[in-house]
Amino acid sequence: MFTLPENFQISENLLNSVKLNMAAQTLESLLRPTIIKIQGELLKEFHFRSRWADDERVKLTENEKIVLDPAFLHHLTDEDSSKYFKRLHKEYIKNGFRVKEPGNCPLLRAEWLVTESENLIIDTAVYATGIHREQLTSLKLRQRCIDIIIRLVLNLNVISSDIILAEFCQDPETISNSIKKIQQQLKNGT
């Protein structure tokens, strides 16, 4: 059984990685409904036919012949896909999102930040757990390890959600830069 040393202390990097994870998860949950709505409304407006709608070898129901769900964007033709992503880029900007180029999705960026912050939690907790990312060979085991570390940090420290939001949630770039800073500190051994 694993037990922590009597004088165990949470490192500043571990504490910050948990804060960043909480901020990234908050950002993702705030963005998800808005992004899904924008994507869905645009698909309804365009009413794109699936690239396989007329292919008799592919058994699509009548509902599947029209692409209305962002999860089925791979059904679009290249031409329709190009049209969709150009317009989607304009819709993101119109709705106040900062996106660099067509095809960039604020929700995917937020999901990436969650994954990066989870990696950071594992990396910054090695001193306490002795577990490295490559040892976590399944997603279930990885998530369990992350959950245990987060609970440990939250039980040993009081973290105010207001402080986290004020510190990290101005925009995704702030979260990303903070993750990179801690990753660099880990590489430098500080």
Buried (B, 14 or more C-beta within 10 A) or exposed (E): EEEEEEEEEBEEBBBBBBBBBBBBBBBBEEBBEBBBEBBEEBBEEBEBBBBBBEEEEEEBEEEBBBBEBBEBBEBBBEEBBEBBBEBBBEBBEEEEBEBEEBBBBBBEBBBBBBEBBBBBBBBBBEEBBEBEEEEBEEEEEBEEBBEBBBEBBEEEEEBEEEEBBEBBBEEBEBBBEBBEEBBEBBEEEE
